């Protein structure tokens, strides 16, 4: 499986993951340390992409744990520099927050080799944001209400129509044309036309309990059929495009399956499908 199936009762952190998080807590003040411990305790399933070394921690929406006061939609919290006995080099892991909760541990491609290591020596931690500094669930660039309303008005018609059924919020400002072109060249995949129109108006947004990622947040996952660039996510379900493919098709992927479960010619159609799925938490 590309997303590791875990026991619903109590998912188990890999030795490396647990050792790193335990070591990190020693670098935190008592209050954030306690919040992080409660978040780890509340994890109810885990996504692991062993190729990219990315680990995502999910919690139940019905029993959401305490959040950090900094509740930006997505933020790079810290970079942990550490060593393990089996590797001579200094390693690093990046930890990301989503709406005030620890979500992603990005270990990189060495993860597959060192996931079983239970001895971690942290040399230093670089914090990029203050998690205890209150920040509401607003875009990273602090778009004001009036400016966000203007962004909403610029969304494509298909977005507006979906917004009549599911609330759209936290609309991020679009990248500059230069930044947009740079990201498009790096992606190496044919994106659907309606998604390309969308990124001219914004760089992502939240819709109901799903997130649509802009170019700056697109990630990759590796399946037997190839590498997929992920464009949207909702509770273990994803929308992605296949790298190297030029037809612009969008695929629905699920963390419990090795291959795509559905294919769409348009991003709007795929997003409606994702939002309508009753089997996602």
C-alpha positions in Angstrom: 0.0 0.0 0.0 1.2 3.5 -0.7 -0.4 4.8 2.4 0.2 2.3 5.2 -3.0 0.7 6.5 -3.0 1.0 10.3 -5.1 -0.5 13.1 -8.1 1.7 13.8 -7.7 1.2 17.5 -4.2 2.4 17.9 -1.7 3.1 15.1 1.9 2.5 15.9 4.6 5.1 15.2 7.7 3.6 13.6 10.7 3.6 16.0 12.4 6.5 14.2 9.2 8.6 14.3 8.6 8.0 18.0 12.3 8.6 18.9 12.4 11.8 17.0 9.2 13.2 18.5 10.2 12.2 22.0 13.6 13.9 21.5 11.9 17.0 20.1 9.7 17.4 23.2 12.9 18.0 25.2 13.4 21.2 23.1 9.9 22.5 23.9 8.6 24.6 26.7 6.1 22.8 29.0 2.9 24.1 27.3 3.7 23.3 23.7 5.2 20.0 24.9 1.9 19.0 26.5 -0.1 20.0 23.4 2.2 18.0 21.2 2.0 14.9 23.5 -1.9 15.1 23.3 -1.8 15.4 19.5 0.5 12.3 19.2 -1.8 10.4 21.5 -4.8 11.3 19.4 -3.4 10.0 16.1 -5.8 7.4 14.7 -4.1 6.5 11.4 -0.9 7.1 9.6 0.1 7.8 6.0 3.6 6.7 5.0 5.2 7.2 1.6 8.4 5.3 2.0 9.8 6.5 -1.3 9.6 10.2 -0.5 10.0 9.7 3.2 6.9 11.6 4.1 4.7 10.6 7.1 1.3 12.2 7.7 -0.5 11.9 11.0 -4.3 11.9 11.0 -6.6 12.5 14.0 -10.3 11.9 14.3 -12.4 14.9 13.5 -14.9 13.8 16.2 -12.2 13.9 18.9 -9.9 16.5 17.7 -6.9 17.1 20.1 -5.7 20.4 21.4 -4.3 22.7 18.8 -1.4 25.1 18.9 -2.5 28.7 19.0 -0.8 29.2 15.6 -3.5 27.8 13.4 -2.4 28.7 9.9 -3.6 26.5 7.1 -0.1 25.0 6.7 3.2 26.1 8.2 6.7 24.7 8.4 7.1 24.4 12.2 10.7 23.3 12.6 13.7 21.5 11.0 15.3 18.9 13.2 19.0 18.0 12.6 19.8 14.6 14.0 22.0 11.5 13.8 21.3 7.8 14.0 23.9 5.1 14.7 23.7 3.5 11.2 24.3 6.6 9.2 27.5 8.7 9.2 25.9 11.9 7.9 23.9 14.5 9.8 20.2 14.0 8.8 17.3 16.4 8.9 13.5 16.2 9.2 11.0 18.9 8.5 7.8 19.0 10.6 4.7 20.7 9.2 1.6 21.9 11.0 -1.9 22.1 9.5 -4.4 24.3 11.3 -2.5 24.1 14.5 -1.9 20.3 14.5 1.3 18.4 13.7 0.6 16.7 10.4 3.7 15.9 8.3 7.1 14.5 9.2 9.3 14.9 6.1 12.3 12.7 6.5 13.4 12.5 2.9 14.6 9.5 0.9 16.7 8.1 3.7 13.6 7.2 5.6 13.3 3.7 4.1 16.8 2.8 5.4 16.4 4.3 8.9 12.7 3.9 9.8 13.6 1.0 12.3 16.2 3.1 14.1 15.1 3.7 17.7 18.1 5.7 18.8 18.0 9.4 17.7 20.5 12.0 18.7 19.2 15.5 18.0 21.9 18.0 17.5 19.8 21.1 17.0 16.3 22.2 16.2 15.5 25.3 14.0 12.0 26.7 14.7 10.5 28.6 11.8 7.3 29.7 13.5 6.2 30.2 17.1 3.4 27.7 17.6 2.2 29.5 20.7 1.8 32.8 18.9 -2.0 33.0 18.2 -2.6 33.0 14.4 -6.1 32.2 13.2 -6.8 29.9 10.3 -5.8 32.5 7.7 -3.7 32.2 4.6 0.1 32.4 5.1 0.3 35.9 3.5 -2.4 37.3 5.9 -5.1 38.1 3.3 -7.5 40.5 4.9 -11.3 40.0 4.7 -11.8 42.5 1.9 -8.9 41.1 -0.1 -10.0 37.6 0.4 -13.5 38.5 -0.8 -11.9 39.9 -4.0 -10.0 36.6 -4.5 -13.3 34.7 -4.1 -14.9 36.9 -6.8 -12.0 35.9 -9.2 -12.4 32.2 -8.8 -13.5 30.3 -11.9 -17.3 29.7 -12.4 -17.0 26.0 -11.6 -15.5 26.9 -8.3 -18.3 29.3 -7.5 -20.8 26.6 -8.3 -19.1 24.1 -5.9 -19.0 26.9 -3.3 -22.8 27.0 -3.3 -22.7 23.4 -2.0 -19.6 23.4 0.1 -18.1 26.5 1.9 -14.9 27.8 0.4 -12.5 29.7 2.7 -8.8 30.5 3.3 -8.2 31.4 -0.4 -4.5 32.1 -0.9 -3.3 34.8 -3.2 -2.0 33.6 -6.6 1.7 33.3 -7.3 3.4 35.8 -9.5 3.6 34.7 -13.2 7.3 34.1 -12.8 6.8 31.8 -9.8 3.9 30.1 -11.5 6.0 29.3 -14.5 8.9 28.0 -12.4 6.7 25.6 -10.5 5.0 24.4 -13.7 8.3 23.5 -15.2 9.3 21.6 -12.1 6.1 19.5 -12.0 6.7 17.6 -15.3 3.1 16.7 -15.6 0.2 17.9 -17.7 -2.3 19.7 -15.5 -6.0 19.9 -16.5 -7.1 23.2 -18.1 -9.6 24.1 -15.3 -6.9 23.7 -12.7 -4.5 25.9 -14.7 -7.2 28.5 -14.8 -7.7 28.2 -11.0 -4.0 28.8 -10.2 -4.2 32.1 -12.1 -6.8 33.3 -9.6 -5.4 31.7 -6.4 -2.8 29.4 -4.9 -5.2 27.0 -3.2 -8.0 27.1 -0.7 -10.0 25.0 1.8 -13.4 23.7 0.7 -15.5 22.0 3.4 -13.1 19.5 5.0 -10.9 19.2 1.9 -7.9 21.2 0.8 -7.0 22.2 -2.8 -3.3 22.8 -3.1 -1.8 25.5 -5.2 1.4 25.0 -7.2 3.6 25.9 -4.2 2.2 23.0 -2.1 1.9 20.2 -4.7 3.5 17.0 -3.4 4.4 13.6 -5.0 3.5 10.1 -4.2 4.9 7.0 -5.8 2.7 4.1 -6.9 3.5 1.0 -9.1 2.0 2.9 -12.1 4.2 5.9 -11.6 4.6 9.2 -9.7 1.5 11.3 -9.0 1.5 15.0 -8.2 -1.2 15.6 -5.6 -3.6 18.5 -6.1 -6.2 18.0 -3.4 -6.8 15.9 -0.3 -9.7 15.0 1.9 -9.3 12.5 4.8 -7.1 9.9 3.1 -8.5 10.5 -0.4 -6.4 12.4 -2.9 -6.6 13.9 -6.4 -3.5 13.6 -8.5 -2.0 13.8 -12.0 0.4 11.2 -13.4 3.9 12.6 -14.1 5.0 12.2 -17.7 1.4 11.9 -18.9 0.2 14.6 -21.3 -3.6 14.0 -21.4 -4.3 16.1 -18.3 -6.4 13.4 -16.6 -7.0 13.6 -12.9 -7.0 10.5 -10.8 -8.7 9.7 -7.5 -6.3 7.9 -5.1 -7.1 6.4 -1.7 -4.6 5.6 1.0 -5.6 2.0 1.2 -5.2 1.2 -2.5 -2.1 0.8 -4.7 -3.6 2.2 -7.8 -6.1 4.9 -8.8 -9.8 4.2 -8.3 -11.3 6.7 -10.7 -10.2 8.9 -13.6 -11.6 12.3 -14.7 -11.0 14.6 -17.6 -11.5 17.8 -15.5 -10.3 18.8 -12.1 -13.8 20.3 -11.2 -15.4 16.9 -11.8 -12.8 15.2 -9.7 -13.1 17.6 -6.8 -16.9 17.2 -6.7 -16.3 13.5 -6.6 -13.8 13.8 -3.7 -16.2 16.1 -1.7 -19.1 13.7 -2.3 -17.3 10.5 -1.1 -19.2 9.1 2.0 -16.4 6.7 2.8 -13.8 9.4 3.8 -13.5 10.3 7.5 
